[in-house]
Structures are given as C-alpha cells and as structure tokens.
Amino acid sequence: GEDVEQSLFLSVREGDSSVINCTYTDSSSTYLYWYKQEPGAGLQLLTYIFSNMDMKQDQRLTVLLNKKDKHLSLRIADTQTGDSAIYFCAEWRDSNYQLIWGAGTKLIIKP
Amino acid sequence: NAGVMQNPRHLVRRRGQEARLRCSPMKGHSHVYWYRQLPEEGLKFMVYLQKENIIDESGMPKERFSAEFPKEGPSILRIQQVVRGDSAAYFCASSPAQRGSSGEQYFGPGTRLTVT
C-alpha cells in the first residue's frame, strides 16, 4: 500500500467546507504539501506546512498538522465548483530527498 | 515567466517503438524531476537531474528507460521498445533550489503516453 494515505473521494455541497485528510509515515518529514490537479492538467502547488507548525491559513485554505498522529488535513472554506479536482498530499523526506505522494482525493462538488 | 513546459501533451506509440518526452524547466531552475502517474494512483518518482548530471535515478526502471538534461535544451525522458504497461502520464517538475532544502516543485502539464 501507499506510505501516504488518503481517501479516494470526497463529496460536498457547494458553499460547505471540504476537509481532505492524509496520513503519512515518516515522523522526520520536514515539509508536507498539498497539490491540486485539475482534469487533464499538471499539478499545482496549493500550500505547504513546515513540520514545526501545527496550523497554516491562506485565504480559504487551512492546513492542520498533528505530528504526533502523523495526520495532515486541508480545509477548503466555502467550496466552489472551481475547487473540483484531485488533491494530493505529499511528504518531503530529508532522508532520501524525495517527495512521497498519496494517491489523491477526488473532490466532487454537489450543487 | 513561462512555467514548466512539456511536449508533446499526448503521445501514441505502438509496442516496440520509442517514446521521447521533453521538459523545459521554469526560467532560472536547474533541477528537474520526472514522475510517472498511473490511473487512480499518485505520482511515482523516477529520476532527478541537474544540468548534465543524473543525481538520483532510483525510481527509474533498469531497462529501456533513460533520462538526460543537457547543458543546452530541454530534459529528455526516453523509453525504448515501449510496452502497454508504459501507458501513463509522465510529469516533469522543476525546482529553483538544492533538492535537500525542501520539496517545493513546479509541475508541467504532463505527457500522456498511450501504447497500442
């Protein structure tokens, strides 16, 4: 299985908040990232959090990090149709200088 | 300032042919990474290159796959004698900094390879 785990799908109503969860395995990971992939497109860096932080907010996006449980979440406030995409969580491992990726969560917006 | 560029966006090859995928990093970036994405899966690291050097190819299959990043021109990922299992999206990313400092990478739109 994947070292970084995410649910494959999340369905929310337009205007509600979306919370996408991720668990990772390497407690020494220094950076944790969220990327967004729209259909047929490449990956767009959305936000990241350094491992000594537990929260980071950027407009409608809030990242929460629970280092003890190795749990990361991305909250999108007031979800819009333009937020429909696949969201990837990735951890940066200093040990081998690699980004390790989850399989992605497909966010589906209901009208 | 153009982002990371990849071409072609779509590539169809018959089994046994060669596939060449190109990547031009963002201006000022000298670090390039190649990833493969299979349907419903995350990205798998293949290779990390700097100009004229392969730094880490631990994710690259030993046979048929090769990569280069010459002093001039784009980075090339080459797949010889393609098989159906090579069908995937191949993404290139570039970074402005030493790889050891963080994982911040900027991605191209990908090349979708279909082997028939």
Interface residues (C-beta under 8 A of the other chain):
Chain A: E2 V4 L8 T30 Y31 Y33 Y35 G40 A41 G42 L43 Q44 L45 Y48 F88 A90 W92 D94 N96 Y97 Q98 L99 W101 G102 A103 G104
Chain B: V4 Q6 E40 E41 G42 L43 K44 F45 Y48 D56 S58 F91 A93 R99 G100 S102 G103 E104 Q105 Y106 F107 G108 P109 G110
